[in-house]
Every structure is written in structure tokens, then in C-alpha cells.
Amino acid sequence: MAIRVGICGVGAFAECFIPLFKHHPEVENVVLCDLDAEKLAAKCQKFDIADRCPSLDALCAMDVDAIAVITQHHLHGPQAVQALEAGKHVYSAVPSAISLEEIARLVQTVERTGKIYMIGETSYYYPCAIYCRRRFRGGDFGHIVYGEGEYYHDYVHGMYDVAKWRHGKDWEKYFGMPPMYYPTHSTSMIVSVTGAHATHVSGMGFVDRHPDNLYARDDNVWKNPFSNETMLCRMSDGSMARISEFRRIGHPGTVGMSLYGTEAAYEEHVGCKTWVTKDRSACMDLSEKLRCKDVPVGGGNMSKVTSADGTYRGVCDVHPVGLLPKEFAGLPNGHNGSHQFLVHDFVSACVTGRMPPNNVWAAARYLVPGLVAHESALEGGVLMEVPDFGDPPGSSAAVDLPEGGF
């Protein structure tokens, strides 16, 4: 059975996914949708897509089985609910929502409709997360004691241009979104490895001091003074975690994790990834093993580098590329080898009915601690309970990607 997919939002990020949906062997047709008619026409021509649609309302009324929501952050939750209510499966770019009310409604809608929902969380497929999941399942960590996850992305690294492009003349008002409204790149790595989720958090924020004064503006729609936020988490397995989301930082940028157990640990810093044990001589440098690069598959390149800073790279030794369709050979891959797996896992879930790894219950556990932590930071770091929406129906643990051996 093949499916028909509508892609809502055809901006720069959507360009990474349009060719993947188009060439997936179990997708029979792709429809592009955007409010900007000129941009829509240009993208249809660029990717040789015949079918187009002027709005999400119209797309929901069309004969498509699934809708990929790749629009602005604050639209994802309501648009996903609209598509689910219309009887469509949904793939959503991150974040899944920007409030507890939105994520609660999203979970409830998935439960009521029975449709597939998958959040496009790239970090789930990062080499370090895949590697640590395998070691954790093998018992190599022992009991998890402490985890760290961080997303360091200074706004000088292209984010001013993104804000201007998204919001036009009003971009300055929308600039200061709370960093903890977008914690999923960091939280997903720890949650997807251990299966534990945050039960309580304490948030702290750094009041922005940049001369552009964008966070402190009186008309900041987010009413948020913090450019950098950190949360300390009490996890459901008894461990602790620290998550940092920084938007003003003297750093080249990273999405990274470290994870410490009673028997061994994985430790990561700029340019260094290490498996650590109690015996110093047994520690292993994993930097090369977990480095993404172009990999020839099926007579062609499975991926190609699309960004000079290395953010968008191919796949690495731990990626189970054998699970991907041969039609993806030579197509773009991005965010450390994640894009092709994201599309393939979503399409496969729609076709088979199998729960995807990044389902709506996982999406809630990636997002909700950050939403609560921001409220904690505004109140000086008070410890707050984190609402939990539970596991997928019929499962006591998160559904996961079949990843094979080392």
C-alpha cells in the first residue's frame, strides 16, 4: 500500500524533506502547500511536483493520507490537531507545541483519532544517541546516575536571518522565544536512551545582556527576559539530568549529550566523544566511529554534505542504513544522518500501522519539562512537578527503532 502525502510549508527547511517524500517507494504522490503562491509555484517547479494547494484548510479537504507540517514553530500544535481531526496522519517539525494546553490537546487528539503522529526530532537519530541506546540495552552503563544534554546555538549563527525571513518587518518582536520552549534536541537524547522521563524540574535563566536588547523589548510577544536557560531534572528512574538551551554563547554550536552510569559513561565535548570506564586504560575514543560522513550505498552516495559547518552531514558507522530504501541513495541527508530515517520511519508507520519511535507520547516527554522549567525560572528556580501523558497504548516503554548490533 502506498500513501499520498501533503507537505504544508515549503520554506528552506522543507526543501530537505520534499525529495525524500517524493522518492520514497511507498509514497505514490506528493502535494505541496503554502500560503505564498509565488514561493509555492517556485518549489513545485524546482522539485517537479505537479500538485499544489493554497492552504492547510484546502489540504485537509484533499485526498491525501498524511500531512507533514513544516511551518513556523508556534503553528505546529494547532495545525497538527487540525490535520488529525481531518483524518490525516501527521508528521510535525519540532517543537510539537508551545504550551501545556496545546500538547495536551495534541495527545488527546491522537488518542481519539487513532492516527499516526510523529515528531521530527533529529537528535533521536544522532550517532551518540544510537550508540548509547545500544550500550544501555546491553547493561553496559549499569544504573544511570546522571545525564547532560545541551543545545548551544548562538544567534549570530544564522538565526537573525531566520527570524527576519519568518516574521518580516515584525521580526524583532518574535525574537526572544524562551529557549526552554524548544528543549527537544537535548531532552530527546537522554529520554530515548534510558526510557526515563522528568518528574520534577527546577529552571534557571540568564537575563540577556546583548546590546541589541531584543529579549528585553517591551513588545517582546513572549515576555521572556532569558536568552539562556538551564533545567535540573529529577528523572523517573531515580537519576538526575541537566539540560541547557543557550542562544547567546561563545561557542561554535552543538547538540550534545553525556551520560553517566554506575559502571561506565559516555562523555562528549567539542571534537571529542569517549566511552569511559572505571579502568582508565579501557576508555575508548569514539570520535571517528561517531563521525558522520558520506557513505556509498547501492552504487550511489547515500547522502551529501549540504552545510559547510558540518551540521548537515551524511551517516556514520552506527546508522542502520540497510533499513533505508535504496531509492534514497544519492539524496540529501541532514542533521547528522537523521532526515532519511525520519521520513522512512514516518512513512513506514503510516503504511504498517506500527507505532513510530518519536510518537506523540515521546514528543510530550521531550517538550513538557522545558515548558515547566521556564515557569520555574520565572519564579526563581522553584521545584515544579512535570505532568506526564504516559506511554503509548499497550506499551510500558517507548517504541524504538530496530538498530541492529554495533
Buried (B, 14 or more C-beta within 10 A) or exposed (E): EBBBBBBBBBBEBBBBBBBBBBBBEBBEBBBBBBEEEEBBBEBBEEBEBEBBBEEBEEBBEBEBBBBBBBBEBBBBBBBBBBBBEBEBBBBBBBBBBBEBEBBBBBBEBBBEBEBBBBBBBBBBBBBBBBBBBBBBEEEBBEEBBBBBBBBBBBBEBBEBEBBBEBBEEEBBBBBBBBBBBBBBBBBBBBBBBBBBBBBBBBBBBBEBEEEEEBBBEEEBBBEBBBBBBBBBBBBBEEBBBBBBBBBBBEEEBBBBBBBBBEEBBBBBEEEEBBBBBEEEEEBEEBEEBBBBEBBEBBEEBBBBBBEEEEBBBBBBBBBBBEBBBEBBBBBBBBBBBBBBBBBBBBBBBBBEEEBBBBBBBBBBBBBBBBBBBBBBBBEEBEEBEBBBBEBBEEEEEBBBBEBEEE
